[in-house]
Amino acid sequence: MKKALLTLFFSIFLFLAFVNSQSLTVTNFQPVIYGLSTNFSVGADATVNNISNSVKNVMCERIANNLAGSHKSSFCWDVCYGPNTSICDTPLIISANSFTQAFIGYLFTYGTTGTSVVDYKFFDEQNPSDFTTISIMYIIGATA
């Protein structure tokens, strides 16, 4: 009986560990981007990695946490989306144990200084609980 309970407990533990494991990571990005108010836009790129052994249809969502002044944010996820779009229309297919460099996050300054923070969430279209999020702080200063 003890052996059966131990086996059941161990099986449940492995199942939960597998279900909660994340398949996506983000590398090669700078969490803080500096720019000038005279720049039309400032961009931040990143590499999105599928570290699983299966193909993933990956979606991108932009979450504008706090935008300074007249700043607006947008992103490209293979296709570029304007400031009024927060989630991509179609996923990018990332092969098993592969990556894409198709992401760029943009901040449009409109001549305004200040600090803006934008989160970008990458998630598996078939399993939205399998996601990773990065936060990028855009610090926009005046001309020297």
ABEGO torsion letter per residue (X at the ends): XAAAAAAAAAAAAAAAAAAABBABBBBGBBABBBBBAABABBBBBBBBBBABABBBBBBBBBBBABBBEABBBBBBBGBBBBAABABBABBBBBBBGBBBAABBBBBBAGGBBEBBBBBBBBBBAABAABBBBBBBBBBBBBBX
